[in-house]
Amino acid sequence: MKKALIITSLIFSLLGTRLVQAQTPTPTPTCLEQTAVLPTPTQGYLSPAGIVLDYSRNLLYVANFGKQTVEIYHYSQGVVPSYLGPLQGVNFAVGDMALDNQGNLYMVSGYQVLKAALANGGLTALTPTPLVTLSYGINSIYVEPNGGTFYVVEGSSTTYSVMRYDGSGNTYSLTSSIDTGNITGGILVKDNTGPDQNTVYVGGYYSYLILYLTETVSGGTPSFSSPATMGLPSVIAYPNNFKTDLAGNIYVGGAAGNMMLLSPTSPTLWTLQSTLAASYGPAYVGIDQYGDIYGSMRPYNWGMGTDFVAEFRGCGVQPTLTPTPTATFVNPPSSGQCFIYPSPARGDHASVSYDMAEPGTMDMKIWNDAGELAAEITDHKPAGVQVTSFDLSRLAPRVYIYALTLTYDSGRVEKTKPRKFAVIR
C-alpha cells in the first residue's frame, strides 16, 4: 500500500511538471529580433533585393535579382507568409522596387527604371515599360505615393548622382547640391512643412552618413537647398535602403549585416531607437501595415552563404488599425453566397462577406456597367464565414457587378453568381 502511494505520488509529480512546462508562455520577440524565415522558392534565392508590400491585397513582393524573377508571398498578421510563386511578366534582373497607390510597380533593372501595372489580383505585371535609361547603374528608387514623380540614385565606382523625374517627362538633378563622393545608398522623401516642400534623404553608402536637403516646388519646378549630414552609429555600415512604417518610424537596412530603427523628432533629427547587427545584412527592407519587417538577407561577401528572406519583429508603436469586421451577422452568407456592405458603398473602403467551405483563396472581380474590369481583390482565408475589406477610392460613383471565385487549397473551385452593388459619394 505504501509503495502504491509513492508510485501514485511520483506519477502526479511528473504530470504536474509537464503541465507547468506546457503552460509556460512563448517569450515575446524583442525589437528587430528575427522571428521567421520565409519559404524559399524552388529555384532558391540569389542576391535578393528590393521588397514592396501591397496593403490592399496583403501581398509581399521580393526581387530575386540573380534569378531574374520577382517572388510573391501572401501575408497576414501573426502568420509566416505563404509563397504564391513568381510574378508573371517579369523575367529580368530587378534590384530596388517601389509601388504607388494606383497599383503600378516600379522596378530598377540595371540602367533602367521600368513601370508595370499589376493585374490578375497582383500576380501579373502587364508589359513592363522603361521610363528612363541612365548612364550608370541605379541603386535605389523612391516613388511618390500618387505615382508619376520618382527619385533615383545612380552611380559607378567614381561618379554618383541623384535625379528627380516628374510625370510630365521633366528631369532635375540634385547632384550639384550633394557631395557626390558620399552617396550611392538608399533614398527617402518625406513631407516637410507642406505640399510644396519635402525633405530628401540619401544614404552615404561609404561614409556611414545620411545626407538631407530641402526640396521646394514652385510652379511645378523644384529647387534644392544645400545638403547637411547626420552621422550614424558604426553598426549601420553602408545604409542601403530606407523604409517607413505607418507610425512614421524609419528603418535603415545596411548591406554589411545590420539594421537600424530611427524615430524622427524633426525633419533634421532622427533619434536612434534600436539596432541589429548580424552576419547577414537586410540590404533591403519592407514593412507591412501591422509593423512586421521583412529583410533581404545576403552575406556582404558575395556567394559566402545562403541567401534568404527573413521576418523581424517591429519596434515602434503602431497606429491603431481599423480591425477587419468580424462576420457576426443576423443572416451570415451561406455556401455559394456573398454580399458587400455598406450598401450602397460609400467612403474609401467597403467589405465583402463570404463563406469558405475550407481554407483557400478568394478572388473577387468587379466590372463596371460597360463590362470593363474595374478592380480585382485577392485574399487567402481559413474555413468559415469571412470578411475582406477593399479600397473604394479608385471606383467612380456608379453601379458595378461583382462575382467571387473561391479556390480551395484542396484544388476545388466554387463560384458565386454575379451580383450588383452601387458606389456613392
C-alpha positions, 0 to 999 in steps of 0.5 A: 500500500505504501509503495502504491502511494509513492508510485501514485505520488511520483506519477502526479509529480511528473504530470504536474511538471509537464503541465507547468512546462506546457503552460509556460508562455512563448517569450515575446520577440524583442525589437528587430529580433528575427522571428521567421524565415520565409519559404524559399522558392524552388529555384532558391534565392540569389542576391535578393533585393528590393521588397514592396508590400501591397496593403490592399491585397496583403501581398509581399513582393521580393526581387530575386535579382540573380534569378531574374524573377520577382517572388510573391508571398501572401501575408497576414498578421501573426502568420509566416507568409505563404509563397504564391510563386513568381510574378508573371511578366517579369523575367529580368534582373530587378534590384530596388522596387517601389509601388504607388497607390494606383497599383503600378510597380516600379522596378530598377533593372540595371540602367533602367527604371521600368513601370508595370501595372499589376493585374490578375489580383497582383500576380501579373505585371502587364508589359513592363515599360522603361521610363528612363535609361541612365548612364550608370547603374541605379541603386535605389528608387523612391516613388511618390505615393500618387505615382508619376514623380520618382527619385533615383540614385545612380552611380559607378565606382567614381561618379554618383548622382541623384535625379528627380523625374516628374510625370510630365517627362521633366528631369532635375538633378540634385547632384550639384547640391550633394557631395557626390563622393558620399552617396550611392545608398538608399533614398527617402522623401518625406513631407516637410512643412507642406505640399510644396516642400519635402525633405530628401534623404540619401544614404552615404553608402561609404561614409556611414552618413545620411545626407538631407536637403530641402526640396521646394516646388514652385510652379511645378519646378523644384529647387534644392537647398544645400545638403547637411549630414547626420552621422550614424552609429558604426553598426549601420555600415553602408545604409542601403535602403530606407523604409517607413512604417505607418507610425512614421518610424524609419528603418535603415537596412545596411548591406554589411549585416545590420539594421537600424530603427530611427524615430524622427523628432524633426525633419533634421533629427532622427533619434536612434531607437534600436539596432541589429547587427548580424552576419547577414545584412537586410540590404533591403527592407519592407514593412507591412501595415501591422509593423512586421519587417521583412529583410533581404538577407545576403552575406556582404561577401558575395556567394559566402552563404545562403541567401534568404528572406527573413521576418523581424519583429517591429519596434515602434508603436503602431497606429491603431488599425481599423480591425477587419469586421468580424462576420457576426451577422443576423443572416451570415452568407451561406455556401455559394453566397456573398454580399458587400456592405455598406450598401450602397458603398460609400467612403474609401473602403467597403467589405465583402462577406463570404463563406469558405467551405475550407481554407483557400483563396478568394478572388473577387472581380468587379466590372463596371456597367460597360463590362470593363474590369474595374478592380480585382481583390485577392485574399487567402482565408481559413474555413468559415464565414469571412470578411475582406475589406477593399479600397473604394477610392479608385471606383467612380460613383456608379453601379458595378457587378461583382462575382467571387471565385473561391479556390480551395487549397484542396484544388476545388473551385466554387463560384458565386453568381454575379451580383450588383452593388452601387458606389456613392459619394 
